Amino acid sequence: MKAKIQKLKKELHKALSLSDDPDILEKYAVDETSDLKGNPWLVVYAKNTQDVSLVLSLCDTYRIPVIPRGAGTGVTGGAVPVSGGVVLSLEKMNKILQIDTENMIAVCQPGVITGQLQKEALQHGLMYPPDPASLDSCSLGGNVAEGAGGPRAVKYGTTKDYITGVEFVLADGSIIQHGGKFIKNATGYNLTGILIGSEGTLAVITTIYCKLIPVPAHTLDMLIPFQSLHDAVQMVYTLLINRIRPAVLEFMEEDALTLAAQYLGQDMPHPEARAHLLIQLDGDSYHEIDESLQKILSLGAVDPNSILVAQSPEQKERLWKARRCIREAIHAKSPVFLAEDCSVPRSKIVPFLTGVKQALTPYGLQSIMFGHAGDGNVHIDVLKNDMPYDEFKALVPSLKEIIYAEAYKYGGTITGEHGTGFIRKDALKKFASSQELSLYKRLKKAFDPNGILNPHKIIDLD
């Protein structure tokens, strides 16, 4: 293999920027997955589609693994070179090629930072709705590869709802254009849909067509405290059944609120509450938003006097501070932790979380639960804290089994937005049917016959 790498370096060095410096490789050995590290042999920086094609063609010839990488913000090991190989960095392919205001489509390279696209679209009175928590650091290519979601999913949907086409490169270097600036497409197979969420295991996406929508003229943010998680989730149903569709509908349960307060060094609004709902309403007029607000106040599900409505940007920031800091708070409290993001039917959030809490109690571990109440995507983080490292690592498979089994018990699934990656592929083997797994393998073989693209992610070939 060393001889092959040397030949590859020699051929690539003529046309591309690359590095095998140990200090550089160290950066590409990890993403943001807790406690997972790989051993890259080489990192190659692509600047355009032709660069990607060249790298893949040569690596396919030499049977060298290729790990596509965007901004490296994934949390399931999707960009970690777990079996070595060449890291194909797309971070320099970071241009917004066009904002087509007439067709309301943005044409972007995969290294564009999501928040950058949102800001640029806003300059044209348009909005790109998907908003992952890491929007100021994650890339569009990574969002597409993972099928990323975010707080606005309850009203606007996830990444898959805003991608109208992609240009991509197969493992043998072939370049294919599918979809484009048009919205409807019933031509052939939905290749764009297949690639969304494929985590770089089928092809490398080099251009992305993103649907934009007119930006709402106004927003209003509020926080509603509850005496139980059940009451908070019941309020979600009450809102939706009464045709109140917030742009954002997030929840935090008691342990998450406590941890955030400790991290920030200040009390949360309504510190006695057992759960918070954070809601954002949006619309084209203050009247439209006020109608929704008055409807909420008239439902009788909560005490109107307990609802905190942001009257200024500073108050809005205070309302959202706890939710935005929760990931940093977890890292600060316990750098090693288990992070899961199961998805269950909205009506099953309470029994699911209650079941998980009860099942984790005998282990004496702290669990933090928060997430997207509007679509049933729940984040569950189990902290190592002071438990010895080896003891915690030995427990992780059992902890995962508990969480996943509870999710499936209530008609849910393993992950809602973070993907399968490396750390969940064993769970996929257990919970997916043999027919489904067989189809995944045949699909992988069709796109990547020699299995060079991001091996050991999602599914292993025989």
C-alpha positions in Angstrom: 0.0 0.0 0.0 2.9 2.4 0.7 4.1 2.0 -2.8 0.7 2.8 -4.2 0.5 5.9 -2.0 3.8 7.1 -3.3 2.7 6.6 -6.9 -0.6 8.4 -6.1 1.3 11.3 -4.5 3.6 11.6 -7.5 0.7 11.8 -10.0 -1.5 14.1 -7.9 1.3 16.4 -7.0 1.5 17.7 -10.6 -2.0 19.1 -10.5 -3.2 19.4 -6.9 -2.3 20.7 -3.4 -1.8 17.9 -1.0 0.0 17.1 2.3 1.3 14.2 4.3 2.7 16.4 7.1 1.9 14.6 10.4 0.7 17.9 12.0 -1.7 18.5 9.1 -2.9 15.0 9.0 -3.7 15.2 12.7 -6.4 17.8 11.9 -8.1 15.5 9.4 -7.9 12.5 11.7 -11.1 13.6 13.6 -14.4 15.4 13.1 -16.6 16.5 16.0 -17.5 12.9 17.0 -16.7 12.3 20.7 -13.8 10.0 21.3 -13.1 8.8 17.7 -9.9 9.2 15.7 -8.6 7.8 12.4 -5.2 7.6 10.7 -5.2 9.5 7.3 -2.4 8.7 4.9 -2.7 11.8 2.8 -5.0 14.9 2.5 -5.8 16.3 -0.9 -7.4 19.7 -1.5 -9.8 19.9 -4.4 -10.6 23.3 -6.0 -13.1 22.2 -8.6 -15.0 19.2 -10.1 -12.1 18.2 -12.3 -9.8 17.9 -9.3 -12.3 15.6 -7.6 -12.6 13.5 -10.7 -8.9 13.1 -11.0 -8.5 12.1 -7.3 -11.3 9.5 -7.5 -10.2 8.1 -10.8 -6.6 7.5 -9.5 -7.7 6.2 -6.1 -10.1 3.8 -7.8 -7.3 2.5 -10.0 -5.0 2.0 -7.0 -7.9 0.8 -4.8 -7.1 3.4 -2.2 -9.9 4.5 0.2 -11.2 8.1 -0.2 -12.9 10.0 2.6 -14.7 13.1 1.4 -14.7 15.9 3.9 -16.4 19.3 4.2 -16.1 21.3 7.3 -15.6 18.4 9.6 -18.5 19.2 11.9 -20.2 15.8 11.8 -20.8 13.9 15.1 -21.2 10.3 13.9 -17.7 9.8 12.4 -18.7 10.3 8.8 -15.5 12.3 7.9 -13.1 10.2 10.1 -10.7 8.0 8.1 -11.2 5.0 10.4 -9.3 2.7 8.0 -6.8 5.2 6.7 -6.8 6.4 3.1 -6.9 9.7 1.4 -8.9 12.6 2.9 -10.5 14.5 0.0 -11.0 18.0 1.4 -13.7 20.1 -0.3 -13.1 23.1 2.0 -11.6 25.2 -0.8 -14.6 24.6 -3.0 -16.4 27.3 -1.1 -17.9 29.6 -3.6 -21.6 30.7 -4.0 -21.6 30.5 -7.8 -24.9 32.3 -8.3 -27.9 33.6 -6.5 -30.6 33.4 -9.2 -33.3 35.7 -7.8 -35.7 35.1 -10.7 -35.8 31.4 -10.1 -35.0 31.7 -6.4 -32.2 29.1 -6.6 -28.6 29.4 -5.2 -25.9 27.4 -7.0 -23.1 26.6 -4.6 -20.0 24.6 -4.2 -20.0 22.0 -1.3 -17.6 23.9 0.9 -19.9 26.9 1.3 -20.7 27.5 5.0 -24.4 27.2 5.5 -24.6 30.5 7.5 -22.8 32.2 4.6 -25.5 31.2 2.2 -28.2 32.3 4.6 -26.6 35.8 4.9 -26.1 36.1 1.2 -29.7 35.0 0.4 -31.0 37.5 2.9 -29.3 40.4 1.0 -31.7 39.5 -1.9 -34.8 39.2 0.4 -34.7 35.4 0.2 -34.1 32.7 2.8 -32.5 29.3 2.8 -34.5 27.7 5.6 -32.4 24.7 6.8 -30.6 25.8 9.9 -28.4 23.2 11.7 -27.2 24.2 15.1 -23.6 24.5 13.6 -24.8 26.7 10.7 -21.9 29.1 11.2 -19.3 26.4 10.8 -20.9 23.5 8.9 -20.8 23.2 5.1 -23.6 22.7 2.6 -21.9 19.6 1.2 -21.9 18.1 4.7 -25.5 19.1 5.2 -26.5 17.3 2.0 -24.4 14.3 2.9 -26.1 14.0 6.3 -29.6 15.1 5.3 -29.2 17.8 8.0 -32.2 19.3 9.8 -32.5 22.0 12.4 -35.0 23.9 14.5 -36.9 25.3 11.6 -37.8 21.9 10.3 -41.2 21.9 11.9 -42.5 24.5 9.5 -40.0 24.5 6.6 -38.6 20.9 6.4 -35.0 19.8 6.3 -32.2 19.9 3.7 -33.8 17.3 1.5 -36.7 19.7 0.8 -34.4 22.4 -0.6 -32.1 20.6 -2.9 -33.3 20.7 -6.5 -30.2 19.1 -8.1 -26.6 18.2 -7.7 -23.5 17.6 -9.8 -21.6 14.7 -8.5 -18.6 12.5 -9.2 -18.6 8.7 -9.1 -15.8 6.6 -7.7 -14.4 6.0 -11.2 -14.2 9.8 -11.9 -17.3 10.0 -14.0 -19.1 13.4 -13.6 -22.9 13.4 -13.6 -25.4 16.3 -13.5 -28.8 15.6 -12.0 -31.6 18.1 -11.6 -30.9 21.8 -11.7 -32.8 25.1 -11.3 -36.2 23.5 -12.0 -38.4 22.5 -9.1 -40.3 19.5 -10.5 -38.5 16.5 -11.9 -40.0 13.1 -12.8 -37.2 12.1 -15.2 -35.6 8.8 -14.5 -34.6 7.8 -11.0 -34.3 10.4 -8.2 -30.5 10.4 -8.0 -30.4 13.6 -6.0 -32.7 12.1 -3.4 -30.5 9.0 -3.2 -27.4 11.0 -2.6 -28.9 13.2 0.2 -28.0 11.4 3.4 -25.5 9.0 1.7 -22.6 10.4 3.7 -20.1 10.3 0.9 -20.4 6.6 0.5 -21.9 6.7 -3.1 -20.4 9.7 -4.8 -18.8 13.1 -4.1 -21.1 16.1 -4.6 -19.4 19.0 -6.3 -22.3 21.5 -7.0 -25.5 22.0 -5.2 -28.7 23.7 -6.3 -30.5 25.1 -3.3 -34.1 26.3 -3.4 -34.7 29.7 -1.7 -38.0 31.2 -0.5 -39.0 34.8 0.3 -37.9 35.7 3.8 -40.7 36.4 6.3 -40.9 40.1 7.1 -41.3 39.6 10.9 -40.6 37.2 13.6 -41.5 36.9 17.3 -39.9 34.7 19.9 -41.3 33.4 23.1 -40.6 30.9 25.9 -43.3 28.9 27.7 -42.5 27.1 31.0 -44.2 23.8 32.0 -44.4 21.8 35.2 -43.8 18.5 33.3 -42.4 17.3 30.0 -45.8 15.7 29.3 -47.5 19.1 29.4 -44.8 20.7 27.1 -45.2 18.0 24.5 -49.0 18.1 24.8 -48.8 21.8 24.0 -47.0 20.9 20.8 -50.0 18.8 19.7 -52.4 21.6 20.8 -50.6 24.2 18.7 -50.5 22.1 15.6 -54.0 20.8 15.8 -55.2 24.4 16.1 -53.4 25.3 12.9 -50.6 27.3 14.6 -47.5 26.4 12.8 -44.4 27.9 14.5 -41.3 28.4 12.5 -39.3 26.9 15.4 -40.6 24.7 18.2 -37.8 23.5 20.5 -37.9 21.8 23.9 -35.5 21.4 26.8 -36.2 19.2 29.8 -35.2 19.8 33.4 -31.7 18.3 33.3 -30.8 20.2 30.2 -32.0 23.5 31.8 -30.0 22.8 34.9 -26.8 22.1 32.9 -27.2 25.2 30.8 -27.7 27.4 33.9 -24.6 25.9 35.5 -22.6 26.5 32.3 -23.8 30.1 31.9 -23.5 30.9 35.6 -27.0 32.3 35.8 -30.6 31.2 36.4 -32.8 30.4 33.4 -36.1 32.2 33.0 -38.6 30.3 35.2 -35.9 28.2 36.9 -38.6 26.2 38.7 -40.0 24.8 35.4 -39.5 21.1 34.5 -39.5 21.8 30.8 -39.4 24.8 28.4 -40.8 25.2 25.0 -39.0 27.8 22.8 -41.2 29.1 20.0 -40.6 31.4 17.1 -43.5 32.7 15.0 -42.9 34.3 11.6 -45.1 36.0 9.0 -45.4 38.8 6.5 -47.0 41.2 8.9 -47.2 42.0 12.6 -50.9 41.4 12.3 -50.4 37.8 11.1 -48.0 37.1 14.0 -50.2 38.7 16.6 -53.2 36.5 15.4 -51.1 33.4 16.1 -50.0 34.8 19.5 -53.5 35.7 20.5 -54.6 32.2 19.5 -51.9 30.6 21.7 -53.0 32.8 24.6 -56.6 31.8 24.2 -56.0 28.0 24.2 -56.1 27.8 27.9 -53.2 25.3 28.0 -50.9 27.6 29.9 -51.0 30.6 32.1 -50.7 33.6 29.8 -48.8 35.4 32.6 -46.0 32.8 32.5 -45.2 33.3 28.8 -42.1 35.3 28.1 -42.3 37.2 24.8 -39.1 38.9 23.5 -39.6 42.6 23.0 -36.1 43.4 21.9 -33.1 41.7 20.3 -31.5 41.4 23.8 -34.5 39.7 25.2 -34.6 37.3 22.2 -31.0 36.4 22.8 -31.7 35.7 26.5 -34.6 33.4 25.6 -32.4 31.3 23.2 -29.2 31.4 25.2 -29.8 28.1 27.0 -30.8 26.2 23.9 -27.8 27.5 21.9 -25.2 26.8 24.6 -26.3 23.2 25.5 -23.8 21.5 23.3 -20.9 23.6 24.6 -22.2 23.0 28.2 -22.1 19.2 27.6 -18.5 19.4 26.2 -17.5 21.5 29.2 -19.0 19.2 31.8 -17.9 15.9 30.1 -15.7 16.0 27.0 -16.5 12.2 26.6 -20.2 11.5 26.1 -22.6 9.5 24.1 -24.7 11.6 21.7 -27.8 10.2 20.1 -30.5 11.9 18.0 -33.4 9.4 17.7 -36.6 10.3 15.9 -40.0 9.1 17.1 -43.6 10.1 16.4 -44.4 13.4 18.2 -47.0 11.7 20.3 -44.4 9.3 21.7 -41.8 11.8 22.8 -42.8 11.6 26.5 -43.0 7.8 26.8 -39.8 7.4 24.8 -37.8 9.9 27.0 -39.3 8.6 30.2 -38.4 5.0 29.2 -34.8 6.0 28.4 -34.4 7.9 31.7 -35.7 5.0 33.7 -33.5 2.5 31.8 -30.4 4.6 32.4 -31.1 5.2 36.1 -29.3 2.0 37.3 -26.1 3.1 35.6 -25.9 6.3 37.7 -25.2 8.4 34.5 -26.4 11.9 33.8 -28.5 12.2 30.7 -29.4 15.5 28.9 -32.5 15.6 26.7 -33.5 18.4 24.3 -34.4 18.9 20.7 -37.0 19.5 18.0 -40.4 18.9 19.6 -42.2 19.9 16.4 -40.9 16.9 14.5 -40.1 14.3 17.1 -36.3 14.5 16.7 -34.9 14.1 20.2 -31.2 14.7 21.3 -30.1 12.4 24.1 -26.6 12.9 25.5 -25.3 10.5 28.2 -22.3 12.1 30.0 -19.3 10.1 31.3 -18.6 12.7 34.0 -16.4 11.0 36.7 -16.9 7.4 35.6 -13.5 5.8 34.7 -13.0 6.0 30.9 -12.6 2.2 30.4 -15.8 1.6 32.4 -17.8 4.1 30.4 -16.5 2.8 27.0 -17.5 -0.7 28.0 -21.0 0.5 28.8 -21.5 2.4 25.6 -22.8 -0.5 23.5 -25.4 -1.3 26.2 -26.4 2.3 26.5 -27.0 2.5 22.7 -29.0 -0.7 22.8 -31.3 0.8 25.4 -31.8 4.0 23.6 -32.4 2.5 20.2 -34.6 -0.3 21.5 -36.8 2.4 23.2 -37.0 4.4 19.9 -38.1 1.4 17.9 -40.5 0.3 20.6 -42.4 3.6 20.0 -42.2 3.4 16.2 -39.1 5.5 15.8 -35.7 5.1 14.4 -32.0 5.5 15.2 -31.3 9.0 13.9 -33.2 12.0 12.7 -30.5 14.3 11.3 -27.0 13.3 12.4 -26.7 10.2 10.2 -25.5 6.7 10.7 -21.8 7.3 10.0 -19.3 4.9 11.6 -20.6 4.9 15.2 -24.2 3.7 14.3 -23.6 1.1 11.6 -23.7 -1.8 14.0 -27.1 -0.6 15.2 -28.3 -0.3 11.7 -27.3 -4.0 11.1 -29.4 -5.0 14.1 -32.5 -2.9 13.6 -32.9 -2.9 9.8 -34.3 -5.9 8.0 -32.0 -8.3 6.0 -33.8 -7.3 2.8 -33.1 -3.6 3.5 -29.4 -4.2 4.3 -29.0 -6.3 1.2 -30.5 -3.5 -0.9 -28.1 -1.0 0.7 -25.2 -3.2 -0.3 -26.4 -3.6 -3.9 -26.8 0.2 -4.1 -23.3 0.8 -2.8 -21.9 -1.7 -5.3 -23.7 0.0 -8.2 -22.3 3.5 -7.4 -18.9 2.4 -6.0 -17.9 -1.1 -7.3 -14.5 -1.2 -5.7 -15.7 0.1 -2.4 -13.2 3.0 -2.1 -15.7 5.8 -1.1 -15.8 6.4 2.7 -15.5 2.7 3.6 -17.0 1.4 6.9 -19.6 4.2 7.0 -23.3 3.3 7.1 -22.8 -0.3 5.9 -19.8 -2.6 5.3 -19.6 -4.5 2.1 -18.9 -8.3 2.4 
